[in-house]
Amino acid sequence: MTELQAALETIHPELLAMTRLFGLPDAFWDPPARYVLRAEELSGSYRITFGFDQLSAERTLPVPSEADPRVQHLHRRRAARRLCKQTLYDLCRKMTGIHPPWGSLTGVRPTHLMLEALGEGLSPEAAVERLVRDYDVTLPKAQLLAEIAAVQRLLPAPDDAFMDVYIGIPFCTTRCAYCSFSSGEIGDGRLVPPYMDALEHEIRSCASLIAESGRSLRALYVGGGTPTALPEKDFRRLLSLIRECFPSACETTVEAGRPDTLTREKLRAIREAEISRISINPQTMNDRTLQIIGRAHTARQVVEAYALAREEGLPHINMDVIAGLPGEGEAEFTHTMEEALRLHPESLTVHTLAIKRSSRMSLENAPLPDGEMTARMVSLGLETARTLGMVPYYLYRQKYMAGNLENTGYALPGHACLYNVDMMEETSHILALGAGGISKRIWPDEGHITRAPNVANIREYILRVDEMIRCKKDLFLQAADPEK
Ligand code: SF4
């Protein structure tokens, strides 16, 4: 087997994602194959040819040669896989005539390519040109990436000397129809005390890992789930624990996603704990949609929660909204954006609905806006953020997104959430505590990441917390990369 063939051995899922991007049926890949794929190495070049019926596409690329033998194999493998996907992309464009907004990019983090180009010394204009030319990304999306990269470059640079902390509270009041997280409904609250005991044990056992591994704490994020779904007593216990064990975080976020979980007491506790950022998320400001998607609150409660949080003097409120929700069109999304303008959050995250297999919505036949309409909503989200004086600062994509679009975080200057950037760019070590958290160790020299996932099931987590603690110690205290 040649080096090129070996690099492409496991590429099928990515090729499948590409044909899905164009709406081609998965049967495209069924045997007997009607397509032709040729992968050849010819005098210092890779050549890929894809054909289907009378149509064909071909690309060649000089084989990358790096001075550093440790990264040579990795670079060649990446280049070969990109070449193969792009050649298939060319064929799909010929077959369907469709131009996807993100061109041939199917990955979660398109910002990586922009940062890579800038890191090579290209000007922002030249980097935009490269994304348009080499990956067929549409010009507005490539320019959005350049803008995001410019904002990210002003943030404290990722550094091996730092670590972020994530704490997961896997409870919600009700389950949203599109939810694919492993959080459960809080129900009668019976699981809360044993969960909090296990979490406290894990936090106390792992907090010292940051210093023991020679690092300092950077950003802390409490998510889930909905942390504010905890009863007041447990919520205060969580905040005191955070203050005691992680006093030096330069930024702390607490998800307060559901407005119906917020009380003056909880908001006061958040302020007293000096939490720098909270997130109150309407997703939509239309009551009918809120009902359809299974959120047991009203738009009025969102307005009241914002008023209460302002009264309590919280310095930074983020708002999450979703474009492409069932039953919504331009008028409904415009209404949500008008309300966002009135509530004036410090940051706004515009998500595009992604329906994963694990969500309830995929089982129901909810009428969804088409890709074109969703794209208009996403543009409206961008316009609203600009009217609010915000700049885009992070972006990621998911599978199954309406219109093959993206999620974009916008913030007022100086309000970008460092944790979101670290998390999405995968540039920082993450110590994740609580059910479903995934700890990550970055190996910057080798260019890869090792992970220690906690079990997602709440009961399992309570029973097996000591095992989770051991795995994290192994992950962060081992001296050398085990995969080397
Ligand atoms: S608030 Fe978030 S975690 Fe909770 S059910 Fe809804 S989507 Fe899932």
Boltz pocket constraint, residues with backbone or C-beta under 6 A from the ligand:
constraints:
  - pocket:
      binder: B
      contacts: [[A, 171], [A, 172], [A, 174], [A, 175], [A, 176], [A, 178], [A, 179], [A, 180], [A, 181], [A, 183], [A, 224], [A, 225], [A, 226], [A, 257], [A, 258]]
      max_distance: 6.0
